[in-house]
Amino acid sequence: MDLRILRLVFLLSLADLGRPVSIDSDTSCPVGCNCNLLSIHCCRSDQYLQIPVIGADNITKLQLTSCPSFELSSQSLRNFPFLEELIVKSTPITYINANAFANFPRLKSLFLNGLNLSTNTIHPSAFNNLSIQELNLSNNNLIIIQHQMFSGLQNLRVLDLSVNKIGIIQDQAFESLQQLSVLNLENNKLKTVTPNWFKALSHYSSLEISVKGNNLTKECNYRGMELADNQWFTKSIKPNDSLTEADIKLPACSIPIINNNYQNIYIKELSSVIIYCSANGIPKPTSTWLLPNGLDVMSGYPSFSADYGKLNISRVKASDSGVYACVATNSEGSAVAITRLSVITNSSAVLPNNMPSNSPNKKASLVLLVIFIVILSLILGFVICYFVKMVYKLAKKNSNTNFEFSRFVDTPNILQVPENPQPMPHL
């Protein structure tokens, strides 16, 4: 035990002199890294990193700056049982796995800055149930914060989501963050804010929410702001003039609603077609069209164009058949409408009776016509039945003769019978 103490004192004396030391006498410093007594700093100028990065028991800080791209998983960073601070900057991380930080039980601070992270490159449960107190995801490409993204972060005090492209934060996205004191949402694309992000009936008296650099709308009253239990949220917003009393009197914000969320369209090859997607909501939603291959219309397809919710397809081909999705989005959420397009390649083919028209308006008109014919037939049938019934009653009444039998009995015989009739001669 005394030898270990003497060794630690020796290492501390070297660290005080500013000299880099080996992390362990039996373990060399990872390739491409500089190692001190308690920290490892990799890459920087040489742009080289050997994966996996092998640490040591005494390391409490690991920093990766401007490294080559790699996948962040439980196998890429090994042997850091006492790591307290992990910093990854300006490094293209291809993906963050579900258990990427499971081997760091003492991790307190996690900085992932400038990594071009998005919803598609982060596993939904990558941060769940960590014991961290600070999480920094600034300078990335996040667009939406999903409900389960920060689940179980009960010790988190600082969350930095600044300088992203966040336009949607789902309700209860921060409900697990009971200890949160700083929420940085600066320089994003938020249109509204709402206390519904947090756990219902909870009070965060010391919370500061910074929304500077967001273009908050003045079209509607932010959801939940009118409730007396949510007054703490108004006081938490910084700068203080972000919310005013006039905003509370506006109509309530609402998620998008699409009038027709499913339709079938049949069209002949080389024809043109327009697919409509009408969405309502406050703030006014924007519409994006996804092609059957999963790409959006803006990905360089000359035969497709989108304008105010309409998708124009010119000279359709057989390969254009498939499912098209219209995604209407505003700050409160999203709605999806599906259109199935079928291209008829044989020009002489006869459409089946149950095949809808290539126009949604024609289809609606046909349905209305059928309904009108059915209703008219029922009315005419009722009138005819009523008329037949009345004629039958009248005929029955006229044919009912009540003559007395005595009229035939008392009537004298018209024929005169002779007093002495002669017998008839026999032939």
FENDADA-V456718 format. One record per residue. N is the residue number from 0. RES is the residue in three letters. PSI is psi in degrees with one decimal (NA if undefined). D_CENTER is the distance of its C-alpha to the mean C-alpha in Angstrom with 2 decimals. Layout:
# FENDADA-V456718
n=N res=RES psi=PSI d_center=D_CENTER
n=N res=RES psi=PSI d_center=D_CENTER
This chain:
# FENDADA-V456718
n=0 res=MET psi=-39.5 d_center=58.70
n=1 res=ASP psi=-35.8 d_center=60.97
n=2 res=LEU psi=-38.7 d_center=60.33
n=3 res=ARG psi=-38.7 d_center=56.57
n=4 res=ILE psi=-43.0 d_center=57.11
n=5 res=LEU psi=-38.3 d_center=59.48
n=6 res=ARG psi=-41.2 d_center=57.04
n=7 res=LEU psi=-40.4 d_center=54.25
n=8 res=VAL psi=-39.0 d_center=56.70
n=9 res=PHE psi=-43.2 d_center=57.67
n=10 res=LEU psi=-39.4 d_center=54.09
n=11 res=LEU psi=-37.1 d_center=53.47
n=12 res=SER psi=-37.5 d_center=56.62
n=13 res=LEU psi=-39.0 d_center=55.47
n=14 res=ALA psi=-36.2 d_center=52.09
n=15 res=ASP psi=-28.4 d_center=53.98
n=16 res=LEU psi=-4.7 d_center=55.84
n=17 res=GLY psi=16.0 d_center=52.59
n=18 res=ARG psi=132.9 d_center=53.25
n=19 res=PRO psi=141.3 d_center=50.42
n=20 res=VAL psi=162.2 d_center=51.08
n=21 res=SER psi=145.0 d_center=49.95
n=22 res=ILE psi=-17.7 d_center=47.36
n=23 res=ASP psi=145.9 d_center=49.69
n=24 res=SER psi=-24.5 d_center=53.08
n=25 res=ASP psi=-4.9 d_center=51.89
n=26 res=THR psi=126.7 d_center=48.55
n=27 res=SER psi=160.5 d_center=48.33
n=28 res=CYS psi=138.8 d_center=45.77
n=29 res=PRO psi=146.9 d_center=42.79
n=30 res=VAL psi=132.8 d_center=43.35
n=31 res=GLY psi=10.8 d_center=42.08
n=32 res=CYS psi=156.6 d_center=41.96
n=33 res=ASN psi=133.1 d_center=44.26
n=34 res=CYS psi=134.5 d_center=44.99
n=35 res=ASN psi=-171.5 d_center=46.47
n=36 res=LEU psi=-44.6 d_center=47.41
n=37 res=LEU psi=1.9 d_center=43.99
n=38 res=SER psi=157.2 d_center=41.58
n=39 res=ILE psi=131.7 d_center=40.60
n=40 res=HIS psi=119.3 d_center=39.47
n=41 res=CYS psi=156.3 d_center=38.51
n=42 res=CYS psi=-99.0 d_center=38.35
n=43 res=ARG psi=-103.3 d_center=38.66
n=44 res=SER psi=-27.9 d_center=41.12
n=45 res=ASP psi=-14.0 d_center=41.92
n=46 res=GLN psi=39.6 d_center=38.37
n=47 res=TYR psi=136.2 d_center=39.18
n=48 res=LEU psi=128.9 d_center=37.63
n=49 res=GLN psi=122.2 d_center=38.55
n=50 res=ILE psi=132.0 d_center=35.84
n=51 res=PRO psi=156.2 d_center=36.03
n=52 res=VAL psi=120.2 d_center=37.20
n=53 res=ILE psi=124.0 d_center=39.73
n=54 res=GLY psi=-151.8 d_center=40.42
n=55 res=ALA psi=167.3 d_center=42.95
n=56 res=ASP psi=-29.6 d_center=43.31
n=57 res=ASN psi=-3.6 d_center=44.35
n=58 res=ILE psi=126.9 d_center=41.46
n=59 res=THR psi=-11.1 d_center=39.26
n=60 res=LYS psi=131.7 d_center=37.59
n=61 res=LEU psi=127.4 d_center=36.07
n=62 res=GLN psi=127.8 d_center=35.05
n=63 res=LEU psi=116.8 d_center=33.82
n=64 res=THR psi=126.5 d_center=34.04
n=65 res=SER psi=47.6 d_center=33.60
n=66 res=CYS psi=165.0 d_center=33.67
n=67 res=PRO psi=162.3 d_center=32.90
n=68 res=SER psi=143.7 d_center=29.47
n=69 res=PHE psi=166.4 d_center=28.94
n=70 res=GLU psi=129.0 d_center=26.50
n=71 res=LEU psi=110.6 d_center=26.36
n=72 res=SER psi=179.4 d_center=27.08
n=73 res=SER psi=-15.7 d_center=29.58
n=74 res=GLN psi=-13.8 d_center=32.10
n=75 res=SER psi=-26.4 d_center=32.01
n=76 res=LEU psi=111.3 d_center=33.44
n=77 res=ARG psi=155.3 d_center=36.14
n=78 res=ASN psi=55.1 d_center=38.75
n=79 res=PHE psi=61.8 d_center=37.45
n=80 res=PRO psi=-23.1 d_center=37.98
n=81 res=PHE psi=20.8 d_center=38.78
n=82 res=LEU psi=129.8 d_center=36.28
n=83 res=GLU psi=-24.4 d_center=35.20
n=84 res=GLU psi=123.1 d_center=33.71
n=85 res=LEU psi=123.1 d_center=31.64
n=86 res=ILE psi=122.6 d_center=31.13
n=87 res=VAL psi=118.6 d_center=29.52
n=88 res=LYS psi=145.3 d_center=29.72
n=89 res=SER psi=43.3 d_center=29.48
n=90 res=THR psi=125.9 d_center=28.89
n=91 res=PRO psi=95.0 d_center=26.40
n=92 res=ILE psi=122.6 d_center=24.79
n=93 res=THR psi=-34.4 d_center=23.41
n=94 res=TYR psi=146.5 d_center=21.45
n=95 res=ILE psi=114.1 d_center=21.54
n=96 res=ASN psi=169.5 d_center=22.03
n=97 res=ALA psi=-38.4 d_center=21.28
n=98 res=ASN psi=30.7 d_center=24.93
n=99 res=ALA psi=-31.8 d_center=25.74
n=100 res=PHE psi=15.8 d_center=27.26
n=101 res=ALA psi=-23.6 d_center=28.55
n=102 res=ASN psi=10.5 d_center=32.12
n=103 res=PHE psi=73.7 d_center=32.35
n=104 res=PRO psi=-20.7 d_center=33.07
n=105 res=ARG psi=14.0 d_center=34.62
n=106 res=LEU psi=129.5 d_center=32.04
n=107 res=LYS psi=-35.1 d_center=31.74
n=108 res=SER psi=130.0 d_center=30.39
n=109 res=LEU psi=116.2 d_center=27.75
n=110 res=PHE psi=118.7 d_center=27.48
n=111 res=LEU psi=85.6 d_center=25.19
n=112 res=ASN psi=137.4 d_center=25.80
n=113 res=GLY psi=40.7 d_center=25.56
n=114 res=LEU psi=3.1 d_center=24.16
n=115 res=ASN psi=35.1 d_center=21.48
n=116 res=LEU psi=144.1 d_center=18.90
n=117 res=SER psi=178.6 d_center=15.21
n=118 res=THR psi=-30.9 d_center=12.26
n=119 res=ASN psi=-16.5 d_center=13.77
n=120 res=THR psi=6.1 d_center=17.19
n=121 res=ILE psi=124.8 d_center=16.73
n=122 res=HIS psi=139.8 d_center=16.58
n=123 res=PRO psi=-27.8 d_center=14.20
n=124 res=SER psi=21.0 d_center=17.49
n=125 res=ALA psi=-33.5 d_center=19.74
n=126 res=PHE psi=1.6 d_center=20.63
n=127 res=ASN psi=136.0 d_center=20.62
n=128 res=ASN psi=22.9 d_center=23.96
n=129 res=LEU psi=156.2 d_center=25.84
n=130 res=SER psi=14.7 d_center=28.82
n=131 res=ILE psi=151.9 d_center=28.29
n=132 res=GLN psi=-17.4 d_center=29.15
n=133 res=GLU psi=131.5 d_center=27.78
n=134 res=LEU psi=122.5 d_center=24.71
n=135 res=ASN psi=114.1 d_center=24.60
n=136 res=LEU psi=31.3 d_center=21.73
n=137 res=SER psi=160.9 d_center=22.95
n=138 res=ASN psi=48.9 d_center=23.37
n=139 res=ASN psi=-160.2 d_center=20.49
n=140 res=ASN psi=36.0 d_center=17.56
n=141 res=LEU psi=134.5 d_center=14.66
n=142 res=ILE psi=-36.3 d_center=11.87
n=143 res=ILE psi=141.3 d_center=9.40
n=144 res=ILE psi=112.0 d_center=10.90
n=145 res=GLN psi=162.2 d_center=9.22
n=146 res=HIS psi=-41.5 d_center=10.97
n=147 res=GLN psi=3.4 d_center=13.38
n=148 res=MET psi=-39.2 d_center=14.34
n=149 res=PHE psi=30.1 d_center=17.56
n=150 res=SER psi=134.4 d_center=18.40
n=151 res=GLY psi=7.0 d_center=22.17
n=152 res=LEU psi=70.0 d_center=23.35
n=153 res=GLN psi=-19.3 d_center=25.94
n=154 res=ASN psi=-0.2 d_center=28.42
n=155 res=LEU psi=129.8 d_center=26.27
n=156 res=ARG psi=-30.8 d_center=27.96
n=157 res=VAL psi=125.5 d_center=26.76
n=158 res=LEU psi=117.3 d_center=23.26
n=159 res=ASP psi=111.5 d_center=23.29
n=160 res=LEU psi=23.1 d_center=20.11
n=161 res=SER psi=158.9 d_center=22.09
n=162 res=VAL psi=54.3 d_center=22.24
n=163 res=ASN psi=-157.8 d_center=18.75
n=164 res=LYS psi=34.3 d_center=16.21
n=165 res=ILE psi=120.4 d_center=13.90
n=166 res=GLY psi=-17.5 d_center=12.34
n=167 res=ILE psi=129.6 d_center=9.68
n=168 res=ILE psi=116.1 d_center=10.85
n=169 res=GLN psi=152.6 d_center=9.19
n=170 res=ASP psi=144.4 d_center=11.94
n=171 res=GLN psi=20.0 d_center=14.62
n=172 res=ALA psi=-27.4 d_center=13.74
n=173 res=PHE psi=19.9 d_center=17.52
n=174 res=GLU psi=-23.6 d_center=18.96
n=175 res=SER psi=-10.5 d_center=21.00
n=176 res=LEU psi=67.6 d_center=22.66
n=177 res=GLN psi=-22.8 d_center=25.64
n=178 res=GLN psi=6.7 d_center=28.02
n=179 res=LEU psi=132.6 d_center=26.03
n=180 res=SER psi=-22.9 d_center=28.38
n=181 res=VAL psi=124.6 d_center=26.91
n=182 res=LEU psi=110.8 d_center=23.37
n=183 res=ASN psi=111.0 d_center=23.52
n=184 res=LEU psi=22.8 d_center=20.73
n=185 res=GLU psi=148.0 d_center=23.17
n=186 res=ASN psi=53.9 d_center=22.63
n=187 res=ASN psi=-160.3 d_center=18.87
n=188 res=LYS psi=34.8 d_center=16.93
n=189 res=LEU psi=138.1 d_center=16.12
n=190 res=LYS psi=-29.0 d_center=16.84
n=191 res=THR psi=164.1 d_center=17.00
n=192 res=VAL psi=155.1 d_center=17.79
n=193 res=THR psi=141.8 d_center=17.77
n=194 res=PRO psi=-10.3 d_center=19.64
n=195 res=ASN psi=-9.7 d_center=16.76
n=196 res=TRP psi=-24.6 d_center=15.74
n=197 res=PHE psi=175.3 d_center=18.87
n=198 res=LYS psi=136.7 d_center=20.50
n=199 res=ALA psi=145.0 d_center=21.73
n=200 res=LEU psi=25.7 d_center=25.44
n=201 res=SER psi=153.1 d_center=25.90
n=202 res=HIS psi=124.0 d_center=27.96
n=203 res=TYR psi=79.6 d_center=27.77
n=204 res=SER psi=-29.7 d_center=31.09
n=205 res=SER psi=10.0 d_center=31.49
n=206 res=LEU psi=137.2 d_center=27.99
n=207 res=GLU psi=124.2 d_center=27.78
n=208 res=ILE psi=115.1 d_center=24.54
n=209 res=SER psi=121.8 d_center=25.20
n=210 res=VAL psi=18.9 d_center=23.13
n=211 res=LYS psi=138.3 d_center=25.75
n=212 res=GLY psi=7.5 d_center=24.73
n=213 res=ASN psi=143.7 d_center=21.55
n=214 res=ASN psi=75.4 d_center=21.78
n=215 res=LEU psi=132.9 d_center=21.00
n=216 res=THR psi=154.4 d_center=20.94
n=217 res=LYS psi=19.8 d_center=23.74
n=218 res=GLU psi=-26.9 d_center=22.18
n=219 res=CYS psi=164.4 d_center=21.14
n=220 res=ASN psi=123.7 d_center=21.88
n=221 res=TYR psi=135.8 d_center=19.47
n=222 res=ARG psi=134.0 d_center=18.16
n=223 res=GLY psi=-7.4 d_center=20.64
n=224 res=MET psi=-23.5 d_center=23.26
n=225 res=GLU psi=-11.4 d_center=25.69
n=226 res=LEU psi=138.4 d_center=26.23
n=227 res=ALA psi=-30.9 d_center=29.42
n=228 res=ASP psi=-11.1 d_center=28.02
n=229 res=ASN psi=17.5 d_center=25.69
n=230 res=GLN psi=-26.5 d_center=28.53
n=231 res=TRP psi=-32.0 d_center=28.41
n=232 res=PHE psi=-42.1 d_center=25.13
n=233 res=THR psi=-39.3 d_center=26.87
n=234 res=LYS psi=-22.5 d_center=29.71
n=235 res=SER psi=-22.2 d_center=27.55
n=236 res=ILE psi=130.6 d_center=26.07
n=237 res=LYS psi=135.3 d_center=28.11
n=238 res=PRO psi=160.1 d_center=29.64
n=239 res=ASN psi=-22.8 d_center=30.88
n=240 res=ASP psi=10.1 d_center=30.78
n=241 res=SER psi=-33.3 d_center=26.98
n=242 res=LEU psi=135.4 d_center=26.89
n=243 res=THR psi=167.8 d_center=29.70
n=244 res=GLU psi=-31.5 d_center=30.96
n=245 res=ALA psi=-31.4 d_center=30.36
n=246 res=ASP psi=-32.0 d_center=26.59
n=247 res=ILE psi=-22.6 d_center=26.60
n=248 res=LYS psi=-5.0 d_center=28.27
n=249 res=LEU psi=162.4 d_center=25.55
n=250 res=PRO psi=152.5 d_center=23.24
n=251 res=ALA psi=142.1 d_center=20.23
n=252 res=CYS psi=152.2 d_center=16.95
n=253 res=SER psi=153.6 d_center=14.26
n=254 res=ILE psi=158.3 d_center=10.66
n=255 res=PRO psi=147.8 d_center=10.77
n=256 res=ILE psi=126.4 d_center=12.38
n=257 res=ILE psi=128.6 d_center=13.35
n=258 res=ASN psi=-46.3 d_center=16.88
n=259 res=ASN psi=103.2 d_center=17.14
n=260 res=ASN psi=0.1 d_center=14.15
n=261 res=TYR psi=138.6 d_center=16.48
n=262 res=GLN psi=151.1 d_center=19.78
n=263 res=ASN psi=134.6 d_center=22.41
n=264 res=ILE psi=130.1 d_center=24.55
n=265 res=TYR psi=131.3 d_center=27.85
n=266 res=ILE psi=143.7 d_center=29.64
n=267 res=LYS psi=150.4 d_center=32.84
n=268 res=GLU psi=144.9 d_center=33.01
n=269 res=LEU psi=5.4 d_center=33.80
n=270 res=SER psi=174.5 d_center=32.63
n=271 res=SER psi=150.6 d_center=30.04
n=272 res=VAL psi=149.5 d_center=27.04
n=273 res=ILE psi=126.2 d_center=24.57
n=274 res=ILE psi=127.1 d_center=21.14
n=275 res=TYR psi=144.5 d_center=19.94
n=276 res=CYS psi=99.5 d_center=16.52
n=277 res=SER psi=118.0 d_center=17.22
n=278 res=ALA psi=141.1 d_center=14.63
n=279 res=ASN psi=150.7 d_center=15.79
n=280 res=GLY psi=162.6 d_center=14.79
n=281 res=ILE psi=121.2 d_center=16.44
n=282 res=PRO psi=162.7 d_center=16.36
n=283 res=LYS psi=124.5 d_center=16.44
n=284 res=PRO psi=154.6 d_center=13.21
n=285 res=THR psi=145.6 d_center=13.60
n=286 res=SER psi=139.1 d_center=12.94
n=287 res=THR psi=135.4 d_center=12.67
n=288 res=TRP psi=131.4 d_center=14.10
n=289 res=LEU psi=130.5 d_center=13.72
n=290 res=LEU psi=167.1 d_center=17.02
n=291 res=PRO psi=-25.0 d_center=17.94
n=292 res=ASN psi=2.7 d_center=18.76
n=293 res=GLY psi=-9.6 d_center=15.26
n=294 res=LEU psi=158.3 d_center=16.54
n=295 res=ASP psi=167.8 d_center=15.82
n=296 res=VAL psi=-24.9 d_center=18.65
n=297 res=MET psi=10.2 d_center=19.97
n=298 res=SER psi=19.0 d_center=21.04
n=299 res=GLY psi=45.5 d_center=24.56
n=300 res=TYR psi=104.8 d_center=24.85
n=301 res=PRO psi=-26.3 d_center=27.64
n=302 res=SER psi=-4.8 d_center=27.33
n=303 res=PHE psi=140.8 d_center=23.82
n=304 res=SER psi=142.1 d_center=23.16
n=305 res=ALA psi=137.6 d_center=20.48
n=306 res=ASP psi=113.3 d_center=21.66
n=307 res=TYR psi=47.2 d_center=20.13
n=308 res=GLY psi=-9.6 d_center=17.53
n=309 res=LYS psi=138.6 d_center=20.23
n=310 res=LEU psi=118.0 d_center=20.43
n=311 res=ASN psi=126.7 d_center=24.12
n=312 res=ILE psi=118.1 d_center=25.45
n=313 res=SER psi=138.0 d_center=29.18
n=314 res=ARG psi=66.7 d_center=31.54
n=315 res=VAL psi=147.0 d_center=29.11
n=316 res=LYS psi=166.8 d_center=30.15
n=317 res=ALA psi=-32.6 d_center=29.84
n=318 res=SER psi=-11.7 d_center=27.52
n=319 res=ASP psi=-7.0 d_center=25.02
n=320 res=SER psi=146.0 d_center=24.39
n=321 res=GLY psi=-166.4 d_center=21.03
n=322 res=VAL psi=126.1 d_center=17.47
n=323 res=TYR psi=137.4 d_center=15.90
n=324 res=ALA psi=128.6 d_center=12.28
n=325 res=CYS psi=119.8 d_center=11.78
n=326 res=VAL psi=111.7 d_center=8.58
n=327 res=ALA psi=127.5 d_center=9.45
n=328 res=THR psi=136.4 d_center=8.52
n=329 res=ASN psi=-171.6 d_center=10.72
n=330 res=SER psi=-15.6 d_center=11.49
n=331 res=GLU psi=-14.3 d_center=10.32
n=332 res=GLY psi=-162.1 d_center=6.61
n=333 res=SER psi=157.9 d_center=5.09
n=334 res=ALA psi=149.7 d_center=6.66
n=335 res=VAL psi=136.2 d_center=7.88
n=336 res=ALA psi=137.9 d_center=11.64
n=337 res=ILE psi=134.5 d_center=13.69
n=338 res=THR psi=125.7 d_center=17.29
n=339 res=ARG psi=116.8 d_center=19.81
n=340 res=LEU psi=125.9 d_center=22.68
n=341 res=SER psi=125.0 d_center=26.04
n=342 res=VAL psi=123.4 d_center=28.89
n=343 res=ILE psi=114.5 d_center=32.42
n=344 res=THR psi=-29.9 d_center=34.75
n=345 res=ASN psi=113.0 d_center=38.06
n=346 res=SER psi=-22.4 d_center=39.17
n=347 res=SER psi=-1.2 d_center=41.66
n=348 res=ALA psi=143.9 d_center=39.28
n=349 res=VAL psi=127.8 d_center=39.18
n=350 res=LEU psi=137.2 d_center=35.89
n=351 res=PRO psi=161.0 d_center=35.85
n=352 res=ASN psi=-32.1 d_center=36.21
n=353 res=ASN psi=4.9 d_center=32.79
n=354 res=MET psi=125.3 d_center=31.06
n=355 res=PRO psi=160.7 d_center=29.27
n=356 res=SER psi=163.4 d_center=30.30
n=357 res=ASN psi=5.5 d_center=28.69
n=358 res=SER psi=127.5 d_center=27.89
n=359 res=PRO psi=-32.4 d_center=25.53
n=360 res=ASN psi=-41.4 d_center=28.16
n=361 res=LYS psi=-39.1 d_center=30.95
n=362 res=LYS psi=-44.1 d_center=29.16
n=363 res=ALA psi=-39.5 d_center=28.69
n=364 res=SER psi=-40.0 d_center=32.35
n=365 res=LEU psi=-40.9 d_center=33.56
n=366 res=VAL psi=-43.4 d_center=31.91
n=367 res=LEU psi=-38.4 d_center=33.48
n=368 res=LEU psi=-43.6 d_center=36.81
n=369 res=VAL psi=-43.2 d_center=36.83
n=370 res=ILE psi=-41.2 d_center=36.09
n=371 res=PHE psi=-43.2 d_center=38.90
n=372 res=ILE psi=-41.7 d_center=41.33
n=373 res=VAL psi=-45.3 d_center=40.69
n=374 res=ILE psi=-42.9 d_center=41.24
n=375 res=LEU psi=-40.1 d_center=44.35
n=376 res=SER psi=-40.1 d_center=45.72
n=377 res=LEU psi=-41.5 d_center=45.38
n=378 res=ILE psi=-46.6 d_center=47.22
n=379 res=LEU psi=-40.0 d_center=49.98
n=380 res=GLY psi=-39.6 d_center=50.36
n=381 res=PHE psi=-42.1 d_center=50.80
n=382 res=VAL psi=-43.9 d_center=53.40
n=383 res=ILE psi=-43.7 d_center=55.34
n=384 res=CYS psi=-41.9 d_center=55.46
n=385 res=TYR psi=-40.9 d_center=56.70
n=386 res=PHE psi=-45.0 d_center=59.38
n=387 res=VAL psi=-40.1 d_center=60.63
n=388 res=LYS psi=-41.4 d_center=60.88
n=389 res=MET psi=-40.8 d_center=62.99
n=390 res=VAL psi=-39.9 d_center=65.30
n=391 res=TYR psi=-43.7 d_center=65.85
n=392 res=LYS psi=-40.9 d_center=66.83
n=393 res=LEU psi=-42.2 d_center=69.25
n=394 res=ALA psi=-39.1 d_center=70.90
n=395 res=LYS psi=-37.7 d_center=71.40
n=396 res=LYS psi=-40.7 d_center=73.01
n=397 res=ASN psi=-28.0 d_center=75.50
n=398 res=SER psi=0.0 d_center=76.58
n=399 res=ASN psi=94.1 d_center=77.56
n=400 res=THR psi=126.2 d_center=81.54
n=401 res=ASN psi=61.8 d_center=83.45
n=402 res=PHE psi=140.6 d_center=87.11
n=403 res=GLU psi=141.1 d_center=89.78
n=404 res=PHE psi=-26.7 d_center=91.85
n=405 res=SER psi=-23.1 d_center=95.05
n=406 res=ARG psi=-34.0 d_center=94.96
n=407 res=PHE psi=-30.5 d_center=95.81
n=408 res=VAL psi=-43.5 d_center=98.42
n=409 res=ASP psi=-8.3 d_center=100.41
n=410 res=THR psi=125.9 d_center=100.58
n=411 res=PRO psi=151.7 d_center=104.18
n=412 res=ASN psi=127.0 d_center=104.74
n=413 res=ILE psi=-35.3 d_center=104.93
n=414 res=LEU psi=135.2 d_center=107.09
n=415 res=GLN psi=125.1 d_center=110.85
n=416 res=VAL psi=127.1 d_center=112.32
n=417 res=PRO psi=152.7 d_center=116.10
n=418 res=GLU psi=-39.5 d_center=118.38
n=419 res=ASN psi=82.9 d_center=120.16
n=420 res=PRO psi=140.0 d_center=117.70
n=421 res=GLN psi=144.1 d_center=119.27
n=422 res=PRO psi=152.8 d_center=118.02
n=423 res=MET psi=136.5 d_center=116.13
n=424 res=PRO psi=145.9 d_center=118.25
n=425 res=HIS psi=138.0 d_center=117.61
n=426 res=LEU psi=NA d_center=116.99
